[in-house]
Amino acid sequence: MADPEQHSEPGTAPGVREADPALESSTDAQLVAHEDFLAAVEAVLMVTEEPVTPAELAAAVKIPEHQVVWLLDELRAEADGHEGGRRRGYELREVAGGWRYYSRMDYADQVSAFVLGGQTARLSQAALETLAIIAYRQPVARSQVAAIRGVNVDGVVRTLVHRGLIDTAGTDPVTGATLYTTTRMFLEKLGVDTLEELPQLSPHLPGVEAAEELAEDG
């Protein structure tokens, strides 16, 4: 990762570039567009599970990569409370060649207390669905679970790992993806000794006749 000092200009805080030169003579319309792009980049960063490169952000927001770099620095400075703003509980970091929001280490104790304290809370419908798929398809990769549910399951899988209901079980020999299985705690919560005691799915699935009718109906 590049040294933040290398990007600094005289009179600016370390790691923060001066404002985009293109904005110095901008019209009101250009300033509005700038704010829109700034918000768009921020929105993408809020949902990513891994660091995102400026090139990937540029493709998503449809602006030049060099402009994305300026926007990233502006968002980082904003989160750090530069120019009199409020210092946020999160920060924008440049790691592994990309960018991602993280909670600040200053509040690690509070975040850990929240995450661990949530172990007594009821599982959401999304978590229950994901857990059921893993239970019946294990060992299974997150991408396979996501394909079945039709949505991203990264956050839900992390929750289930934190709750001790699932754990990693090596990697797929073909794709290298991490595989997940249920844990002993999962069996204890259900009150069963082995996975063989899980309810059979076949009684809850449509019969051959119903499947053929569904296929004919398109």
Summary of the structure (lengths in Angstrom):
residues: 218
radius of gyration: 23.5
end to end distance: 52.1
largest distance: 75.5
contacts: 521
relative contact order: 0.07
helix: 56%
strand: 12%
